[in-house]
Amino acid sequence: MRIADLPTESRPRERLLARGAGTLSDAELLAILLRTGTGGVSAVEMGQLLVDRFGSVRRLLMATSAELRHIRGLGKAKQAVLLSLNELQQRSLQTTLREESVLDSPNAVQRFLLHRFNGLAVERFVGLFVDVQNRLISCDELATGTLDRVQVYPREIARLALAHNAAGVIFAHNHPGGRAHASTMDKALTRKLQQVMQSIEVSMLDHLIVTDTEVWSFREHGLC
């Protein structure tokens, strides 16, 4: 059934305004953003199809342009809406990290990194440089590599930390298509980075490994 065929009080937009967003299902909230369905499928049905396709709303809202482009019935306007939501989430999370201590917002850090690395086919290594109150100064990409290897230069990272006048740093890299688990090379790199950061009196707060769905912490496992 088309949304237009529903009684006014039963339509998602009207219910949201009258009763609040919490009364709507994921599919209904998506329907408001998508506005229309396609090919005999209502906007609500399309919203549910998208959630089912990606497995969750979180994963849908992290979808890349390439992933959305291949979904039948999802035109450029609808793709643009979903990609805009993705970017707004990323910016919101980054703002949170600039305003609050990263140590007080571990979930925000993890969500930020899941978005940052989402859809990447090669390994990337980043540093989240923070001030004396552990608020984000900058998130910089420090190295990139092949599917299973990335070349990191600790001395160059030290120079960047000093340029930012950083008091601390969280390092993170992704394991594309892999497990959230520290390899022998990861552990060796972490020890080297700790030594370099100590030499310039910058606190190494953590080293995180990120997959499509998980974030693994060296600090939580007593390795940092």
C-alpha positions, 0 to 999 in steps of 0.5 A: 500500500502506498503511503498516500493511501494510508489515513493521514494519522497513520502516515509516518511523517504525520505520526512523527510530528504528532507522537515523536520519532521514537514511535516509528520503526526503522523502515518508517523513519527511512521512508520519510527520508526517501520520500517515495518508493519505486516500481510498486514498492512503497517508501516504507517497504523500500526502507525495510528492504534496505535495512534487510539488505545491509543487515542493520540501520547502522550498516546502511548509514555507513554504506559507500557510494559504490554499495548504494549505486548497485541497488535497484530502484535507489536513484541518485537523489535517494543515494545522495540522502543516505550519503549525506546522512553518513557524512553528517554522522561522521562530522557529528562524531568528530565534533563530539571528540573535539568538545569532549575528552576522548577518554570519556567518549570511547564509544564515540571514538569507535563509531568515528573510526568504524565510519572512517575505515568503512568500505576501504579495501587496503590498510590505512593507519591514522593518528588521532592527536589530542590536546592536554584535555584529551580533546581531538586536535586532528585526525591524520592519515599517516600511512597507507598500504596493500591489502595486508601491509602498511608501512609506518614511519615513527619518526615522521609521526613524531614530527607531526605530533610536535607540529600539532603540539599534541599532548597525546595520540590514539593510533588506529589502523584497519584490517580489511576483511580480517579479524580484530586481532593484533598480529606480531607485526602490530605488536612490534609496531606498537612497542616502537611507537610507544618508545618514540612517543615517550621520547617526545613526551607525548602520551600514547593513549591507545592503538586500535585495530578496526574491522568492518564491525569491531574495534580491538584495543591494545590498552584494553588487552594490556598491551599499550 
